[in-house]
Amino acid sequence: MADAALPVLSSITPEDPPTWKATSIVLLARKQKVHRKVTIVFPKNYVAKCMAGIKIYRKSLPSDHHAGRMGVSISKMGTFAEEDLKAMLMWHDEYPKLVAAHDLAEWIRVSKFTRISLPSPLNNCTTVDLKACAARLESISVAKLVSTRFGQVQVHEIAFFRRSEWLDDSCFKIVMSHLIDQDQDKSGRSRIGGVNPLYARMHDESMKQQVIANSPRQTTNRLVLIPMYLESHWAGAVLDYEKRKATMFDPAQTMTNYKEISKILDKYFGGYTETLIRFINAPHDKKI
């Protein structure tokens, strides 16, 4: 979907904002000449100001019947109907999502994940057909809602999972939910547990503890995934009970952050990690 819509939206040309002095809110006459097939877009703040002006003007009229069609007249540029202004606002909302989804697909095609050290089955990203993944992503609507074990997210929200972008909350929800489904016992119960990423954003300690307690994890899980938010970015840990090992992940790979992850493990998950040896995820695993 993103791949098909992107060329059309890319053909629309951004314009500098006209001055407010050159802009007039107008009631469109039945045969008034307005721009057709608009292929330009004004900055979002300017368009929002025009829409607010139209709303105020409409309220000043005796009734909606008297209002009719409205728009804005811009000196030396002509008249734009209200529906075209609404389309411009939609462009500002949707175009960045499509660009991000397209960039995510391109990033997937050229990426290699063989250096990532994870226990099976979490390491299946090293052998998956990345080109097929990218093609599948491009066929899905960016507005599609995806159900996860931690709530619904929209497809476009996972676009933060690329290049130098910092991971978004929704990335963790959808990826963790997928990983948890990768290993099930004979009864269909997952052997991988996870902590709801929502806990990391909460300031109230009692609510934080409640979210942790209600997360889909058991003491019998083979692996437990724990996301952590460190001031301005996401990090995390994987508890591996088969190998009695806790592996900590931080995109910046700084010892300060690894120590902060260790503190969070002690504070909120001490009972789950006291028997595990802690490692940092780096080119070569190191104890901490």
Secondary structure, DSSP 4 states (H G I P E B T S, - for coil): -HHHHHHHHHTSEE-PPPPGGGEEEEEPPTT-----S--EE--HHHHHHHHHHHHHHHHHSS-HHHH-SEEEEETTTEEEEHHHHHHHHHHHHHHHHHHHHHHHHHHHHH---TT----TTGGGGGTS-HHHHHHHHHTS-TT-EEEETTEEEEGGGGGGSSTTPPPPHHHHHHHHHHHHTT-B-TTS-BSEEE--GGGGG---HHHHHHHHHTSS--TT-SEEEEEEEETTEEEEEEEETTTTEEEEE-TT--HHHHHHHHHHHHHHHHHHHTTSEEEE-SSS-EE-
